[in-house]
Amino acid sequence: MKKDTEKWIKAGSILAKDPTEKVLCPVCQKKNLEVEDIRSETNPDMVERYLFCFACGAKNVLRLNRPKSA
């Protein structure tokens, strides 16, 4: 597995649990990743979590299924 891929997996694992965590960009290591959640219009339990770096332009997306609120 590529080193960048491993870093993205680690960053994604952290930010999947807590989007407010400070995680350095896996590519440039200069700035923390920014996080934006977008809820699916067709499936309200699904969220796409966009991760991006303003320093180098790197980006990635997590697709998360959230359990229904009680």
N, CA, C and O atoms as a GROMACS GRO file, in nm:
protein
  280
    1MET      N    1   0.085  -0.118   0.000
    1MET     CA    2   0.000   0.000   0.000
    1MET      C    3   0.089   0.124   0.000
    1MET      O    4   0.190   0.128   0.071
    2LYS      N    5   0.053   0.224  -0.080
    2LYS     CA    6   0.129   0.348  -0.086
    2LYS      C    7   0.126   0.420   0.048
    2LYS      O    8   0.030   0.410   0.124
    3LYS      N    9   0.233   0.493   0.075
    3LYS     CA   10   0.244   0.566   0.201
    3LYS      C   11   0.132   0.670   0.214
    3LYS      O   12   0.074   0.684   0.322
    4ASP      N   13   0.102   0.744   0.105
    4ASP     CA   14  -0.006   0.843   0.110
    4ASP      C   15  -0.140   0.777   0.140
    4ASP      O   16  -0.222   0.832   0.213
    5THR      N   17  -0.164   0.660   0.083
    5THR     CA   18  -0.289   0.588   0.107
    5THR      C   19  -0.303   0.554   0.254
    5THR      O   20  -0.410   0.571   0.313
    6GLU      N   21  -0.197   0.505   0.313
    6GLU     CA   22  -0.198   0.472   0.456
    6GLU      C   23  -0.227   0.596   0.540
    6GLU      O   24  -0.302   0.589   0.638
    7LYS      N   25  -0.169   0.710   0.502
    7LYS     CA   26  -0.192   0.835   0.575
    7LYS      C   27  -0.337   0.882   0.562
    7LYS      O   28  -0.396   0.931   0.658
    8TRP      N   29  -0.394   0.867   0.441
    8TRP     CA   30  -0.534   0.905   0.422
    8TRP      C   31  -0.626   0.816   0.504
    8TRP      O   32  -0.724   0.864   0.561
    9ILE      N   33  -0.597   0.687   0.509
    9ILE     CA   34  -0.679   0.595   0.588
    9ILE      C   35  -0.675   0.633   0.735
    9ILE      O   36  -0.778   0.632   0.803
   10LYS      N   37  -0.557   0.665   0.785
   10LYS     CA   38  -0.544   0.705   0.926
   10LYS      C   39  -0.621   0.835   0.951
   10LYS      O   40  -0.694   0.846   1.050
   11ALA      N   41  -0.604   0.934   0.863
   11ALA     CA   42  -0.676   1.062   0.878
   11ALA      C   43  -0.826   1.039   0.872
   11ALA      O   44  -0.901   1.094   0.953
   12GLY      N   45  -0.870   0.958   0.776
   12GLY     CA   46  -1.013   0.929   0.762
   12GLY      C   47  -1.071   0.860   0.883
   12GLY      O   48  -1.183   0.888   0.923
   13SER      N   49  -0.996   0.768   0.941
   13SER     CA   50  -1.042   0.697   1.060
   13SER      C   51  -1.064   0.794   1.177
   13SER      O   52  -1.162   0.783   1.250
   14ILE      N   53  -0.972   0.887   1.193
   14ILE     CA   54  -0.983   0.986   1.300
   14ILE      C   55  -1.102   1.078   1.276
   14ILE      O   56  -1.183   1.102   1.365
   15LEU      N   57  -1.112   1.130   1.153
   15LEU     CA   58  -1.216   1.228   1.122
   15LEU      C   59  -1.354   1.165   1.105
   15LEU      O   60  -1.455   1.235   1.113
   16ALA      N   61  -1.360   1.034   1.082
   16ALA     CA   62  -1.490   0.965   1.078
   16ALA      C   63  -1.552   0.963   1.218
   16ALA      O   64  -1.673   0.972   1.232
   17LYS      N   65  -1.469   0.950   1.318
   17LYS     CA   66  -1.516   0.946   1.457
   17LYS      C   67  -1.546   1.085   1.511
   17LYS      O   68  -1.644   1.105   1.583
   18ASP      N   69  -1.459   1.182   1.476
   18ASP     CA   70  -1.473   1.318   1.529
   18ASP      C   71  -1.425   1.419   1.426
   18ASP      O   72  -1.304   1.439   1.411
   19PRO      N   73  -1.517   1.484   1.354
   19PRO     CA   74  -1.477   1.577   1.249
   19PRO      C   75  -1.412   1.705   1.301
   19PRO      O   76  -1.362   1.785   1.222
   20THR      N   77  -1.411   1.725   1.432
   20THR     CA   78  -1.347   1.845   1.488
   20THR      C   79  -1.200   1.823   1.524
   20THR      O   80  -1.130   1.917   1.560
   21GLU      N   81  -1.154   1.699   1.513
   21GLU     CA   82  -1.013   1.669   1.542
   21GLU      C   83  -0.922   1.747   1.446
   21GLU      O   84  -0.961   1.773   1.332
   22LYS      N   85  -0.805   1.782   1.492
   22LYS     CA   86  -0.705   1.849   1.409
   22LYS      C   87  -0.613   1.743   1.350
   22LYS      O   88  -0.540   1.675   1.423
   23VAL      N   89  -0.618   1.728   1.216
   23VAL     CA   90  -0.539   1.626   1.148
   23VAL      C   91  -0.463   1.693   1.035
   23VAL      O   92  -0.522   1.755   0.946
   24LEU      N   93  -0.331   1.681   1.037
   24LEU     CA   94  -0.250   1.739   0.931
   24LEU      C   95  -0.278   1.670   0.798
   24LEU      O   96  -0.308   1.551   0.793
   25CYS      N   97  -0.269   1.747   0.691
   25CYS     CA   98  -0.288   1.693   0.557
   25CYS      C   99  -0.192   1.578   0.534
   25CYS      O  100  -0.072   1.592   0.558
   26PRO      N  101  -0.242   1.464   0.489
   26PRO     CA  102  -0.156   1.348   0.464
   26PRO      C  103  -0.058   1.369   0.349
   26PRO      O  104   0.041   1.297   0.338
   27VAL      N  105  -0.084   1.467   0.264
   27VAL     CA  106   0.001   1.490   0.147
   27VAL      C  107   0.113   1.588   0.178
   27VAL      O  108   0.231   1.555   0.162
   28CYS      N  109   0.077   1.710   0.223
   28CYS     CA  110   0.180   1.814   0.240
   28CYS      C  111   0.225   1.832   0.385
   28CYS      O  112   0.333   1.886   0.409
   29GLN      N  113   0.144   1.788   0.481
   29GLN     CA  114   0.176   1.801   0.624
   29GLN      C  115   0.194   1.948   0.666
   29GLN      O  116   0.265   1.975   0.763
   30LYS      N  117   0.130   2.042   0.593
   30LYS     CA  118   0.147   2.185   0.625
   30LYS      C  119   0.028   2.245   0.700
   30LYS      O  120   0.047   2.331   0.786
   31LYS      N  121  -0.092   2.200   0.668
   31LYS     CA  122  -0.213   2.254   0.731
   31LYS      C  123  -0.302   2.138   0.775
   31LYS      O  124  -0.292   2.027   0.724
   32ASN      N  125  -0.389   2.167   0.870
   32ASN     CA  126  -0.489   2.069   0.910
   32ASN      C  127  -0.594   2.057   0.802
   32ASN      O  128  -0.626   2.154   0.733
   33LEU      N  129  -0.648   1.938   0.787
   33LEU     CA  130  -0.755   1.916   0.691
   33LEU      C  131  -0.880   1.991   0.734
   33LEU      O  132  -0.910   1.999   0.853
   34GLU      N  133  -0.951   2.045   0.639
   34GLU     CA  134  -1.082   2.105   0.662
   34GLU      C  135  -1.187   1.997   0.635
   34GLU      O  136  -1.166   1.909   0.552
   35VAL      N  137  -1.298   2.004   0.706
   35VAL     CA  138  -1.402   1.902   0.695
   35VAL      C  139  -1.536   1.969   0.666
   35VAL      O  140  -1.572   2.069   0.728
   36GLU      N  141  -1.609   1.911   0.571
   36GLU     CA  142  -1.744   1.958   0.542
   36GLU      C  143  -1.833   1.835   0.524
   36GLU      O  144  -1.802   1.746   0.444
   37ASP      N  145  -1.944   1.832   0.597
   37ASP     CA  146  -2.040   1.722   0.586
   37ASP      C  147  -2.156   1.764   0.497
   37ASP      O  148  -2.209   1.875   0.510
   38ILE      N  149  -2.194   1.675   0.407
   38ILE     CA  150  -2.311   1.697   0.323
   38ILE      C  151  -2.401   1.576   0.336
   38ILE      O  152  -2.362   1.464   0.303
   39ARG      N  153  -2.522   1.599   0.385
   39ARG     CA  154  -2.618   1.491   0.404
   39ARG      C  155  -2.687   1.460   0.271
   39ARG      O  156  -2.722   1.551   0.196
   40SER      N  157  -2.705   1.334   0.246
   40SER     CA  158  -2.771   1.288   0.124
   40SER      C  159  -2.918   1.332   0.124
   40SER      O  160  -2.986   1.319   0.226
   41GLU      N  161  -2.964   1.382   0.012
   41GLU     CA  162  -3.104   1.421   0.001
   41GLU      C  163  -3.195   1.299  -0.010
   41GLU      O  164  -3.311   1.304   0.030
   42THR      N  165  -3.142   1.190  -0.065
   42THR     CA  166  -3.223   1.070  -0.085
   42THR      C  167  -3.215   0.973   0.031
   42THR      O  168  -3.305   0.890   0.049
   43ASN      N  169  -3.109   0.981   0.111
   43ASN     CA  170  -3.092   0.892   0.225
   43ASN      C  171  -3.043   0.975   0.343
   43ASN      O  172  -2.922   0.998   0.355
   44PRO      N  173  -3.132   1.020   0.430
   44PRO     CA  174  -3.092   1.109   0.540
   44PRO      C  175  -2.994   1.048   0.641
   44PRO      O  176  -2.936   1.120   0.721
   45ASP      N  177  -2.977   0.916   0.637
   45ASP     CA  178  -2.881   0.852   0.727
   45ASP      C  179  -2.740   0.851   0.670
   45ASP      O  180  -2.645   0.814   0.741
   46MET      N  181  -2.723   0.892   0.544
   46MET     CA  182  -2.591   0.891   0.483
   46MET      C  183  -2.534   1.032   0.477
   46MET      O  184  -2.602   1.128   0.440
   47VAL      N  185  -2.407   1.041   0.515
   47VAL     CA  186  -2.335   1.168   0.511
   47VAL      C  187  -2.208   1.147   0.430
   47VAL      O  188  -2.137   1.047   0.446
   48GLU      N  189  -2.179   1.242   0.342
   48GLU     CA  190  -2.050   1.244   0.274
   48GLU      C  191  -1.966   1.348   0.346
   48GLU      O  192  -2.004   1.465   0.354
   49ARG      N  193  -1.851   1.304   0.397
   49ARG     CA  194  -1.760   1.393   0.469
   49ARG      C  195  -1.643   1.426   0.377
   49ARG      O  196  -1.560   1.341   0.347
   50TYR      N  197  -1.640   1.551   0.333
   50TYR     CA  198  -1.534   1.596   0.242
   50TYR      C  199  -1.416   1.646   0.324
   50TYR      O  200  -1.432   1.727   0.415
   51LEU      N  201  -1.298   1.597   0.292
   51LEU     CA  202  -1.174   1.636   0.358
   51LEU      C  203  -1.089   1.708   0.254
   51LEU      O  204  -1.068   1.658   0.144
   52PHE      N  205  -1.039   1.827   0.289
   52PHE     CA  206  -0.957   1.899   0.193
   52PHE      C  207  -0.854   1.985   0.262
   52PHE      O  208  -0.869   2.026   0.377
   53CYS      N  209  -0.746   2.013   0.187
   53CYS     CA  210  -0.634   2.091   0.237
   53CYS      C  211  -0.623   2.218   0.154
   53CYS      O  212  -0.611   2.213   0.032
   54PHE      N  213  -0.626   2.332   0.222
   54PHE     CA  214  -0.613   2.458   0.151
   54PHE      C  215  -0.470   2.488   0.111
   54PHE      O  216  -0.447   2.574   0.026
   55ALA      N  217  -0.373   2.421   0.170
   55ALA     CA  218  -0.233   2.446   0.136
   55ALA      C  219  -0.194   2.383   0.002
   55ALA      O  220  -0.130   2.447  -0.081
   56CYS      N  221  -0.232   2.258  -0.019
   56CYS     CA  222  -0.186   2.188  -0.139
   56CYS      C  223  -0.299   2.144  -0.233
   56CYS      O  224  -0.273   2.099  -0.344
   57GLY      N  225  -0.424   2.157  -0.188
   57GLY     CA  226  -0.537   2.120  -0.272
   57GLY      C  227  -0.576   1.973  -0.266
   57GLY      O  228  -0.664   1.930  -0.339
   58ALA      N  229  -0.511   1.897  -0.180
   58ALA     CA  230  -0.546   1.754  -0.167
   58ALA      C  231  -0.687   1.741  -0.114
   58ALA      O  232  -0.732   1.822  -0.033
   59LYS      N  233  -0.758   1.637  -0.161
   59LYS     CA  234  -0.894   1.614  -0.112
   59LYS      C  235  -0.929   1.466  -0.116
   59LYS      O  236  -0.871   1.388  -0.190
   60ASN      N  237  -1.026   1.432  -0.033
   60ASN     CA  238  -1.076   1.296  -0.024
   60ASN      C  239  -1.216   1.301   0.033
   60ASN      O  240  -1.257   1.403   0.089
   61VAL      N  241  -1.291   1.193   0.020
   61VAL     CA  242  -1.429   1.189   0.068
   61VAL      C  243  -1.453   1.060   0.143
   61VAL      O  244  -1.409   0.952   0.102
   62LEU      N  245  -1.524   1.072   0.255
   62LEU     CA  246  -1.570   0.955   0.331
   62LEU      C  247  -1.721   0.947   0.314
   62LEU      O  248  -1.789   1.049   0.317
   63ARG      N  249  -1.773   0.829   0.299
   63ARG     CA  250  -1.918   0.810   0.298
   63ARG      C  251  -1.953   0.738   0.427
   63ARG      O  252  -1.907   0.626   0.451
   64LEU      N  253  -2.035   0.802   0.509
   64LEU     CA  254  -2.068   0.749   0.640
   64LEU      C  255  -2.218   0.726   0.651
   64LEU      O  256  -2.299   0.810   0.612
   65ASN      N  257  -2.254   0.612   0.704
   65ASN     CA  258  -2.393   0.583   0.735
   65ASN      C  259  -2.411   0.602   0.884
   65ASN      O  260  -2.346   0.537   0.965
   66ARG      N  261  -2.500   0.692   0.918
   66ARG     CA  262  -2.527   0.722   1.059
   66ARG      C  263  -2.653   0.648   1.103
   66ARG      O  264  -2.751   0.644   1.030
   67PRO      N  265  -2.649   0.591   1.223
   67PRO     CA  266  -2.770   0.526   1.273
   67PRO      C  267  -2.880   0.630   1.295
   67PRO      O  268  -2.852   0.745   1.326
   68LYS      N  269  -3.003   0.587   1.279
   68LYS     CA  270  -3.116   0.676   1.300
   68LYS      C  271  -3.121   0.719   1.444
   68LYS      O  272  -3.095   0.639   1.534
   69SER      N  273  -3.155   0.846   1.467
   69SER     CA  274  -3.168   0.898   1.602
   69SER      C  275  -3.293   0.841   1.667
   69SER      O  276  -3.396   0.822   1.602
   70ALA      N  277  -3.282   0.814   1.794
   70ALA     CA  278  -3.398   0.761   1.868
   70ALA      C  279  -3.490   0.871   1.911
   70ALA      O  280  -3.592   0.845   1.974
   0.00000   0.00000   0.00000
